[in-house]
Every structure is written in C-alpha cells, then in structure tokens.
Amino acid sequence: MTVDYTAMWQDLGLDLAAHEGLLTVLGAAYDEVYLSQQNRPEGMSYFDFCVSEIHGLRVKELMDAKAAGRKVVGSFCLYVPEEIILAANGIAVGLCSGADMGSAHSGRLLPKNTCAMIRSFVDFKLAKVCPYMEASDLVIGETTCDGKKKAYEIFGELHNTFVLEVPHTKSEAARVLWRSELDRLVARVEDLSGVAITAEGLAEGIRIANAKRAALQRLARLRAASPAPLSGRDALLINQIQFYDDPTRFTGSLNALCDELDERVQRGEGVAPAGTPRVLVSGCPMSAPNWKIPFLLERSGGVIVGEESCVGERGTRNLVPEVDGSRERLLDAIAERYLKIDCAVFTPNEERIDHVVAMARDLNADGVLHYVIQFCTPYATEAYRVDEALRAEGLPLLKLETDYSMEDTGALETRIQAFLEMLRAKRGE
C-alpha cells in the first residue's frame, strides 16, 4: 500500500512542487542506474527499499523520534563524530548534497567556481527540497576546506549550525586542538538535547558505530574476490545509505547481504564475467544521488572493486578502540580515530597515497580512476602524487574532473572506454 507523505513534507516546509519534480527525476535515474542491472544479489532488495522510502518512511521515523524528544543532527562530513550524537540519544543523518539543482538559488550567494557539493547543499536548503535538512535540529559543519568553511558562514544564517574546526596537520598541537573541539561539540550537543553525555553513553555510541563500520569492512573484503560478487554501483549505494538509515538496522541488513556474497564468492559467481577490468575509484566523495561515474564505467564494461573515498573505505577503515574508562578517555579514543582519516586537506598526507596503492594491490585492481569534483583543489592537486605512486607500481590512473551535471557524460564515457581498452591491452587481452 502506497503511503501519502504530503502532509509531513508540508509540515517540514518543503516546496511540494519542486520536491515532486526532484523525486520524479531521481526515480527515473534510479531505474536506469540500478534496477537495470543483471544478476544482482537478493540482499540488495533492502537497499532498494531504503531508496524508495528515503524521503518517506525514514523521514517519518525521524519525525516520530523528534516527537518523542530525540534530536536529529545533520552533517556533510566524516569528521562529525556519530558516537557523540548517539551518546546523547540523538540521531545522526547525512544531508542532501549530491545532485545538480541548477544553482538557481546558490548562484546568488556563492561564486561560480564553488565545487558542486557545496553548491548542491546550499541549493537544497534554499530550494526547500531536502527533508533531512528541514528535520535537523542542528547541522554540524567542519572546516575541511576553504569553500566549506566560508559557505557555512552563509548557511548558518539559514539553519541552526555549529562548525567544528578540523586541523590540517597531524602535529601534536593539531591533536590538542582537535581534542578540544570535541569537548566543544559535546557541550553543544548536550545543550541541544538536554542529555548529559556519559562514559556509558559514549561506549554504546562507539559500539553501534563500530558494528556498522565492521560490516562495511566485511563488504570491502568480499569485493577483492574475482569475479567481483557485487557491482561498484551497488557498493556505492550501500555506502551512501549508511548515512541515512538507522545504524543498527543497516548493520543487520548489510551483514545478511555479506552472507549471500560470501556464498557467491565460494561458488565463483560474480556480477561481471571473469577478466572484466577491475577499477579502484579514488578521490572526492560521491554523495547520494551522485551515481554518474560508476554508472558510466560499469556500462562501458568495467567493474568497480573499491572506493578510496569518504563515501567508501576512507570512512570505515578505522574503528574506535572499545576501551573501559572515563568519559575523557573515551573521547580521547574517538578523537584519535577521527584524526586517522586521511582527507586530502591534510598536509603532509603520505597516509592517503600509501592507502591508494595498498587498496589497488589488495583488491587486484587493474587501474585507478581518480575522481575530482570540479574546483576541489585538495583532491585535484593530490592527484599528481597519487599518479606518481601508482606509476611506480605499474598501475595506470585516469583522472576525471567533473561536476554533477549530465552535460559531459559523452566525453567522460569516451575517456572511460579508452581507459578500459588500455587496461585490457595491458593484460594482453
């Protein structure tokens, strides 16, 4: 039975006509990108359901939780510690930032050479078509790049916003600064929620977040098999849904899918024929519903076997040690875990270069596609170092710089097809 959520969307203040138009476009895109795939695992049906209800049932769950006194906290970045929000009985959600809205709104506030992700989240807010933004009691931003930190000054005039200072080095002074920022965040979340964050609450938050990341790590390991048991599109979708779904429910559904994938691996069954060029995607995050590059690559005859990205392995690589002790000790452990994330904003950043090479080797990738959102200086610049390191390992790299629009799909697909042909030729096919 189809449920009508119009009244809920109206109460949230959404622009109903614009929102309906967005859902229509995204529904058609989802059919083409995802539901057209052959030999998908049965366990993907749960994630298809999540997408079908991503602006419906999941938002209703958030509104019901708010009615019961819980707070919803939205964010755009991995550096916002989910554990702290969970410790205050809050709900952490990702926010809309992965679609081209035409910049009709953000163009009044932001320069033209602002990256697509920043333009997108401002557009979503101004257009009033993201129920997660409107449901959020607080949005937590972060100073990961110059574009974001300046955009948050404007966004803060539109929504209740708190900005975390993320250091760009990993020196001892930077660690002290980052740890003090978590204390500031704890105080803000406590003030918002009216709930004291205790050692017990933090321990439970750590347990929930670690279980989710462990399931995603399991998925990443299974993708090393040949033939690949899951498409890169579906793996990306799973990584995107983790930011919206209830974490415990998500973890259980993902582990059930991994059980199915494990059986596939044992049977030697895959989503693409043996010998299909295996590609690792590295670089900028692909926020939902940014599916352009994976769709073009896999439609062109390759298969994506891993994502060195914030919406991928970079965000799940490390767990928080589940230590006993005081609130301060647990916050120390959380701070240490988040500072291990190797975003391109850090300098120096040898860890990320090493991780790209290690992932390509561990996943038996034939080459790496380095994805850069146009005007994202950190990842565009760091592509040079990534290319150097991969060349030393004999691995080809294709750098693609694009935005969220579909205008360049023809040119992108031509370059991707040529890259895949090169990978086949390199293997002597």
C-alpha positions, 0 to 999 in steps of 0.5 A: 500500500502506497503511503501519502507523505504530503502532509509531513513534507508540508509540515517540514516546509518543503516546496511540494512542487519542486520536491515532486519534480526532484523525486520524479527525476531521481526515480527515473535515474534510479531505474536506469542506474540500478534496477537495470542491472543483471544478476544482482544479489537478493540482499540488495532488495533492502537497499532498494527499499531504503531508496524508495522510502528515503524521503518517506518512511525514514523521514517519518521515523525521524519525525516520530523520534523528534516527537518523542524528544530525540534530536536529529543532527545533520552533517556533510562530513566524516569528521562529525563524530556519530558516537557523540550524537548517539551518546546523547540519544540523538540521531545522526543523518547525512544531508542532501548534497549530491545532485545538480539543482541548477544553482538557481538559488546558490548562484546568488550567494556563492561564486561560480567556481564553488565545487558542486557539493557545496553548491548542491547543499546550499541549493537544497536548503534554499530550494526547500527540497531536502527533508533531512535538512528541514528535520535537523535540529542542528547541522554540524559543519567542519572546516575541511576546506576553504569553500566549506568553511566560508559557505557555512558562514552563509548557511548558518544564517539559514539553519541552526549550525555549529562548525567544528574546526578540523586541523590540517596537520597531524602535529601534536598541537593539531591533536590538542586542538582537535581534542578540544573541539570535541569537548566543544561539540559535546557541550553543544550537543548536550545543550541541544538535547538536554542529555548529559553525555556519559562514559556509558553513553559514549561506549554504546555510541562507539559500539553501534558505530563500530558494528556498522563500520565492521560490516562495511569492512566485511563488504570491502573484503568480499569485493577483492574476490574475482569475479567481483560478487557485487557491482561498484554501483551497488557498493556505492549505494550501500555506502551512501545509505549508511548515512541515512538509515538507522545504524543498527538496522543497516548493520543487520541488513548489510551483514545478511547481504555479506552472507549471500556474497560470501556464498557467491564468492565460494561458488565463483559467481560474480556480477561481471564475467571473469577478466572484466577490468577491475577499477579502484575509484579514488578521490572526492566523495560521491554523495547520494544521488551522485551515481554518474561515474560508476554508472558510466564505467560499469556500462562501458564494461568495467567493474568497480572493486573499491572506493578510496573515498569518504563515501567508501573505505576512507570512512570505515577503515578505522574503528574506535578502540572499545576501551573501559574508562572515563568519559575523557578517555573515551573521547580521547579514543574517538578523537584519535580515530577521527584524526586517522582519516586521511582527507586530502586537506591534510598536509603532509598526507603520505597516509592517503597515497600509501592507502591508494596503492595498498587498496589497488594491490589488495583488491587486484585492481587493474587501474585507478580512476581518480575522481575530482569534483570540479574546483576541489583543489585538495583532491585535484592537486593530490592527484599528481602524487597519487599518479606518481605512486601508482606509476611506480607500481605499474598501475595506470590512473585516469583522472576525471574532473567533473561536476554533477551535471549530465552535460559531459557524460559523452566525453567522460564515457569516451575517456572511460572506454579508452581507459578500459581498452588500455587496461585490457591491452595491458593484460594482453587481452 
